[in-house]
Amino acid sequence: MTNFDEFAPYGHPRQQAARFVVAGVDYEVYFTQITDENPWDSAVEFPEGFRLPEYAKHFDVTFDTKANRLCRTPFRRVEELPAGAGTRVLKCVESIIIDHYTTFNVGLYTFAPADLKLSSVYCRFVMMKKHKGSTIEVGLEPEGRANVLRTPKFYE
């Protein structure tokens, strides 16, 4: 099970972070709770009439390397990863999201991958059979790369 560090520098919004290492590179996954008090923190620009969860929790997900955070170069790709490392990174992110869902009973995740290639990989992972009951909506703004993942908790 993933260990989540919880922090909120000013009390709001609620945030958790998880860390992992692949091929000697440190990665961080951040979850920011989106509420009526901080809707601007969501990576997704919701179209008019979009149904947000009434009672379920909503978290925005971002992940990047620790080096990118420290150097203030967000989402810069890691060069010269060994073969298969990219797939291992995404499987780790997937596992962390599943553990976060299990731990915090989240109904809606939003994320905006840095590019459309990464977005298609996310979609493939979500549509796997083990995610039965989850749905994904793709192509939202900004730039048609934002996604919304609804979990079974969304529909409860």
DAZIHU-V706598 format. One line per field, one symbol per residue. ss: DSSP state (@ for helix, = for strand, . for the rest). phi: phi as a letter, one per 30 degrees, with the letter a starting at -180 (. if undefined). A space follows every 10 residues. Layout:
# DAZIHU-V706598
ss: ???
phi: ???
This chain:
# DAZIHU-V706598
ss: ....===... ....====== ==..====== ===.....@@ @...=..... ......==== =====@@@@@ @......... ....@@@@@@ @@@@@@@@@@ @@@@.===== ==...@@@@@ @@@@@@..@@ @...====== =....===== .@@@@.
phi: .dccdcaaec jbddbbbbba bbhicdcbcc bcdcbddbdd dddccddeid ddddcddbbc cbbadddddd chbeidddch ddeidddded dddedddddd eddchdcbcb abedaddded dedddddded cejcbbccid ddhicdbbcc ceddcd
